[in-house]
Amino acid sequence: MDLGDLSAELFKLRFGEDPTRSREDQERERRETEFNRINDEIAETAALMHGRESLKVKDPGFDEQAFLAGAADAFLAVRKAAARGDLSTMRSFMSEWCYGEWSKRRSSSRVTVDRLTVRRLAIVRMMLGSDADSITVRIDAHTVTGEPPVDELWTFMRKPDQLSQPNGSFAWTVASIASTSAG
């Protein structure tokens, strides 16, 4: 890298512009990036709508609000069981793979449940398959102790031949848990 290239890189880092490219090119790239972001959001929304419609056809008794209530209950039960070290309860909610992954990292994670409350739940993905049906929920929860908020993606799975029960029992298992934070 010569001195001219280094100067251009420093200028770009400091001012967010590339002095070797015209403003029109930079604006075109910015618009293209925004267009691609919007296109991705539209595709995700369309896939979610398709998943909802497919699930309603396959399982007419599926109630999205009842599912979300069950997901919130499962989230709180798993968090509280983890804080107590109640492995049996945790295992009853989780797939073997999910429990195994949690077990590998549990020593490095501190679980706080002091009056943990779920603030927001949103289904972000629904997939029906020949092996399993899955629903991914974004869970936003907070504690009263001022701990950092919990913002996670929980994927719930069930066997494809299981249908919703009229008694409202929650037949879904936690298949994966992922933090949405960049860190």
N, C-alpha and C positions, 0 to 999 in steps of 0.2 A: 504494500500500500504506500503510495507516494504522498507527499505533503498536500497536494491538491485533493486527493481522495479523502485524506484525514480531515481536512478543512470542511469538505462537503458533508462528511458524516457528523462532525461536531455541530455544524449549522443545522442539519436535519434533527439531531437530538435536542438541540436548544430551542428551535423555533417550530419544529414539527413539519418542516417543509424541506424539499429536496431542491437545492439551487440549480441542479443540473437539469431539472425537468420543468416544463412550463406550468404555469398555474392551471391552464386548461387540462393538461394531462393529470395533474394532481386532483383537480375537481372531478374529472371523469372517473378516476380510480375511487375516490370517496363515494361518488354516486353508485358505482358498480358494487362496492362493498356493502353499502346500505341496501341496494336492490337484492343482493344475495342473502343478506340477513332477513329481509322481509319475506323473500321466497321460502327460506328455510322455515320461518314461523308459520307461513301458510301451509306448507307441506306437513308440518307437525300437527297443526290444527286439523287438517283434512284426515290424517291418519288416526287421530284421536276420535274424530266424529265417526269414521268408518268402524273403528273398534267398538264404540258405543252401540252403533246400529247392529253390528254383527252379534254382539253379546246379547242384545235385546231379542234378536231373532232366535238365537240358540237357547237363551235362558230367559223366557218372558217374565219370570218371577224376580229377576235381578232388580234390586232397588239401590240406586247409587247412594242415596243418603244413608241407608242402612249399612251399606258397605263402608262408607266413610266413618260412620260411628264405630263400626267394628274395627276398622284400621286404627282409629284413635285409641280405643280400648286396648288393642294389642300393643301399640306403641307405649302407652303408659304402663301396662303390665310388664313388658319386657324391661323398660327402664327401671322400674321399681324393683323387679327381681334381680337385675344386675347390681343395683346399689346394695341389696341385701346379700348378694352372693348366692341367690337361690337358683342354682343351675338347672334344677329339675323343671321349674316353671318356665325358665327361658327356653329350654330345649323343647318344651311342649308347644311353643309358638313358632319355632324356627325349623327350617329344613336342616338336614345334617350338614350340608355344605356351609350354610350361613352360620350355624352354631360353631362349626370348626374354624371359620374365618374370624368370628368374634373371639373365640378362645385364644387364638394366636396373638391378638392385639389387646386383649383385655387388661393385661398388666400395665400397658402404657397409657390407658385411657382412664380418666377420672369421671365417674358418673355422678351427677348431681340431680337429685329429684326433689329438693326442698320446694314443695308446692309447685311442681311442674304443671304447666297448663299448655294445652294445645291451642294455639291462636288461629292457625289456618291450615286447612287440608285442601289439596287440589290434586285431582287425577291428572297426570301428565302423559300417561301412555297406557293403552289397553291392547293386548295381543291375544288372539285365540289361536291355538295350535293343536296339532294332533297329539302332542305329548303333554301339553299343559296350557292352561289359560293363565295370563298374568296381567296384573294391574300395578302400575307404579304410581305411588302417591308422594307428593312433596309435602313434608310435614314441617311446620314452623311452630316451635314451642319455646316457652320462656320460663324462667324461675323467678321467684320473688327476691332471691339473694343477689341479684345483679350479675349472675354468671353470664357468659356469652350465650346468646340464643342458640337453639338447636335448629338447624336447617338441613334436613336430610331427605334423601329419596329412599323410600321403602318399597320394595317390589314384593307383592303378594302373589302366590301361585296356588292353583288347585288343579286336580285332575280334570281332564277335558270332559269326562262324563258326569262330573258333579254339577248339580244344579242348585240354585238358591232354594232354601227351605222356607216354608211358610212361617215356621216358628222363629225365623230370624237368626238361627244359629250361624256363626261365622266359620265357614269351612275353608278358609284361606290360610296358608302358611307363609311366614316371612322367608323369602328366598334370598334377598340381599338387602343390605343397608349401605348407603353411600352418602357421605357428606357432600353438600353442594358448595362448600367453601373451597376457595382456591388453595388454601394451605393444607 
